[in-house]
């Protein structure tokens, strides 16, 4: 059974970064399940705050790439599914990401023309 679980395993640091080492150290020192649960919850809450900050970074990336980046890549950079990214982008910016990307491309063309 263990072979099945570990066959395609990967290191969680690939997904969660080096902060996982600190969490592992805290978990080793924990004496109760409740303390372990609190350590993990604190880590995940801190990570969720970083995800909320990802949208401004994606917004700047879209402008930096002059609108020539796929929406799926932007969604991946924001750690969201394509559909969820479209919905969150629409709520925060007021335009769908595809239309905003088109406006950025148009603005770049206008700048080049001038």
Secondary structure, DSSP 8 states (H G I E B T S, - for coil): -HHHHHTT---THHHH-THHHHHHHHHHH--SHHHHHHHHHHHHHHHHHHHHHHHHHHHHHHHHTTT-S-HHHHHHHTTS-HHHHHHHHHHHHSS-HHHHHHHHHHHHHHHHH-
